[in-house]
Amino acid sequence: MLHFNSRKSKIMRNKSYTLGFIGIGLMGKPLVLRLLKAGFSVNVWNRSRGKLDAVTTAGATAFNTIEALVDVSDIIILCLADTSAVVSVVHPHIQNSVSSGKLLIDLSSIHPETTRQMAAALKEKCGMGWVDAPVSGGVAGAEQGTLAIMAGGDLADIAIARTVLAPLYQQLTHMGAVGSGQITKICNQMIVSCNVLVIAEMIALAQQSGVDAEKIPQALAGGFADSKPLQMVAPQMAAHDFEPVKWRVKTLLKDLNMALDLAAKVESAVPLSGLAAQLLQLHGSQGFLEQDPATLIKLYDKDQ
């Protein structure tokens, strides 16, 4: 196993090092499968061990504790649900490991200020570097290796992340220091959330006006109104077909709440995102937090 405190340039040229992947959920599973297919050795840990079967069958090695995984891995990759989940893994498990010279890459979408605090503490306590690298593109992007990654961190660490994450992305953009990737992902989610909400009200309007709403994505393809969310969720909304769940309402709501918090701290007005958060909160309170955002069409269902 290679150690980062030798020379990072050497690591960048050598793919024989071991990855430790924590979080085998909707996104984590296809990401691990792609890393394994690319030839990486991958250790895995997940809070619910039952979710590990799909990746261990493909060649990943499961560990009972985070500490044991960190001990035998050169790069630790996190793909977790929210800020509190990342904090619970980093403190105390990773932070108390002997990890000098290793690198942590966080693919989760979490609060930028908490990211900066954890990165600084990790560097001070055990000499581990940090790259925040939240992703956009959903499960389909994870499966196809076409994710967009927005990354924050030191140049040398970003260079390593580019190499390690190469099987996963179509584009990785270095946005600045640690925390910059998370801020950029918040910006991404502001656009996505508002887009999905207006798609829902648009599909409802089309249906109630007698238009075949299932043809809307085809009719708008290539025009100014076209978007990946339109092509993904509009057919589901028009058909009221919400399975399988590709992403969750609670994820968009979580990210919008971070946008509102960040906007308040920097005194920037975000009225549309504020309204979007209220609508998502309303929808979530009706039992849809764990459901696909395509279910937002139900906000406009006259039979509800």
N, C-alpha and C positions, 0 to 999 in steps of 0.2 A: 504494500500500500504506500502511495506517495504522500508526503507531508508538505503542507503549504509553506512551512517555514524554511524549506529548502530554497526553491526559486519559483515564483509564480510563472515565469516565462517557460520554465521546464514543464510545468503542469499543463499549460495551454497547448503544448505540442504533444501531450501524451494522454490518451484516452483510457489508460488502464486503471485510473483511480476509481474509487467506490463512492456511489451516491447513497445518501440516506433520505428516504422520502417519507414524510409524515402527513397523513391525511388522505385516505382513499375513499373519496366521495364521488359525486357526479363528475367532477373535473379530474380529481386525482387518479382515478382508475385508468382512464384512457391515456393520461400523461405518462403514468408509470409503464403502461404497455408499449408506448412509443419509445421510451427510453430503453427499455429492454430490447426491443426490436432493433434499435440503433447500435446495440452491442455493449451498453453500459451494464455494470454490475450494480444492482439496486437492492438496498436493504429497506424494509418497510415497517412502519408502525401505525396502528390506527386504534382509536379508543374502542371501537366495536370490532372485535377480531373477526367476526363473520364476513366482513367486507374484504378481508385479505385474500380469500380463496382464489378469486379471479386473477390476482397478480402473482400469487405464489405458484399457481399452476403454470403461469407463463415464465417462471424462472426467478422471481423475486424471493428474497430471504426475509422471513418475518422475525421480528424481535419482540420480546415480552416487555421490555422497558425502553424508554427513550434514551436513557443513559448508555445502555449497552449498544444501541444503534449508533449513537454519536461517537462512541469510542472507536468503532471500526469503520467509520465513514469519513471521507475527506471533505465532501460537500453535503450540507444538510439542506434539503428543499422542503418548504412548508406549503401546504395547500389546504387551508383551514377556513372555517365558515365566517369568522368575524374576529374583532379585536380581542375579545375576552378569550377566545380559543387559542389564539397565538400567544397571548400573555401566559396562559396556563401551561403551555408547552415550554416556553422560553424560561419562565420563572417557576420553579427553580431548576427544572430538569436539564435544559441545555446550558444555562448559565453556570451551573455548578459542575459541568463536565470539564475535563482537561482537554481544551480544544484550541490551544494556541496555534495560530497560523491557518486555521481552517476557515471556511466561508459558509455563511448561511444565506440562502436565496429564498425570499418569501414571495410566493405567488399569490398569496391571499390578498383580498381587498380590505384594508384596515385603516385605522385613523393615522394620518401622517405624523401627528405629534407623538403619539404612543410609539410609532415606528422609530422616530429619532431617539426617544428616551431608551428604548430597548437596545437599539444599536449601540448607543454610547455605553450603556451598562455592560453589554456583552463584550465590547472591545476592551473596556477597563478591567473587567473581572477575569476574562479567559483569553483575550487576544484574538477573538473571532471577528472576522469582517462580516458586513451585512450589505446585501443588495435587496431593495424592495422592487419587485418585478411583477406587479399585478397584471392580469391578462384580460383580453377581451376577444370574444369570438365564440363563446359558449361551448357546449359539449361537442357540437359538430366541428368547431375549430380545433378542439383538443384531439379529437379522433383523427382529423386529417392533417394535423401539424401546421395549421394556417393561422395560429393565434397572432394577435397584435400584442406585443409586450411593451410596457412603458416602465423604464427602469431608473432607479436612483441609487447612487453609490459612487465610490472612487473609481477612477478610470481603470486601474489594474483589475479590480474586482469585476467591473462591468465586462472587461475583455474575457475573463474566465466564464462569466455567466453566458456570454454570447456562444461560447463553445459548448458548454454543457447543455444549454437549452435549445441548441440548433435543431434537434428533431421536432421541436414543438411549435416553432413560430415561423410566420412569413415575414414579420418585421419586428425588430427590437430597437427601440429608440432610447438613447441615454438622455434623460430629461434634466439631470443635475445631481446635486448632493442627495444623500439618504433622505427619504421622505418625498422627493420630487415625483417619483413614480406613483405613489399613492395619491398625491394631489391631482396628477394627470388622470388617473383612473376615476377619481371623483368627477372631474370634468366630463369624462366619457359617459359616466352613468347619468349625469344631468341630461345629456342629449338623448340617451337611450330611453330613459324613463318618460320624458316628455313625449318622445316619438311614439312609444308604445301606447300611451294614453290617448293621443290624438288619433292613432290608428283604430283604437277601440271605438271611439265616438264616430269616426268616419265610417267604419263598417256598419255600425248600428244605423246611421243615417241612410246609407245606401240601401240597406235591407228594408227599412221602413218606408223608403221612397220607391220601392219596386224594382231596384236594380239588382242584378245577379252579382252579389258581393264576392262570390268565389272567383269572379273574373277580374276583380280589382287589381290584384298583384300583377297579372299578365298585362292589363291595360296600362298600368303605370310604369312597367319595367323600362328602364333606360331613361326615363324622364326625370325632371328635377325632384319629384316627390318620391322617387324610388329609394329604397334603403334595404339593408340586410334585415332589420327588424320587420319591415313591411313584408318581405318575401317569406319570413319565417312565421310570424304570428298572424298575419291577416288571413291566410287559408284556414288556420285553426279556428280563428274567431268566427269566420264566415260559416264554417261547418259545425261549430260548437264541439270540436274534437280537441280535448285537452290532455290526452295521454299519447305517449309517455311524457312525464314532466322533464323538460329540458333545462329549465332554470326555475327560480322560485320568486314569488312576490316579495317574500321577506328579504331577499338579497337586494332587490332594487330599493326597498324601503330603508334598509340599513345604510346603503350608500348615499341615498338622498338625505338622510338624517345627518350623515357626516358632512355632506355639502352645506347644509344649513349651519352646522356648528362652525365649520371653517369660514363661511361667509360672515358669520357674526363676529368672529375673531378679527378678521381683516376689514370689517365694515364695508362689505360689498353686497349690493342688492341682488337678490335672486328670487324675484316674485313668482316666476313660472315654476321653478323647482320647488318653491314652498307650497304652491297649490298642488303640484304633482305628489308631494309627500303626503298632503292631507288626503288626497284621493286614494293613494295606496294604503294609507292607514285605515281609511273607511272600508276599503275592500278587504284588507287583512282582518279587520275586526269582525267580518262576516264569515270567517272560517276559511279564508283563502291564502293565508300566509305561506303554507307549504305547497301551494298549487302553482302551476305555470302562469306567468303573466298574461297568457292568452285568455285566461278566465276574466280579465278586466272587461271583456265584452258584456259580462253579466251585470255590470254597473248600469247598463242601458237596456237591459232585458225588461220589457214591460210586464212580463209574467212573474217577475220576481217580487 
